[in-house]
């Protein structure tokens, strides 16, 4: 398998809308969740290709561990709405399998609309 071609295909499947994304391992288990206000595709690409990603630069996560990327686009949402969804999803996924996000935020008071 050509890993570069596989990653390019994965990235092209993401929209460049703002929102929340999950980096998943080869078993499709989320290992890191993040948000982007400048576009999911460009943010994930920075994770995969540069040291500008804190979780990669601090060696918390190896890019070779990432097999899949999930995204929840929120094209018309503001940063607060994106953060609420991110915090909700972090809590949901962290309960199933520990994420590499560091500190886990409090669960939001209300359940956000999940696209």
Secondary structure, DSSP 8 states (H G I E B T S, - for coil): --HHHHHHHHHHTS---SEEEEEE-TTS-EEEEEEESS-HHHHHHHHHH-TTSHHHHTTSS-GGG--EEEEEE-TT--HHHHHHHHHHHHHHHHHHS--SSSS-----SS-----
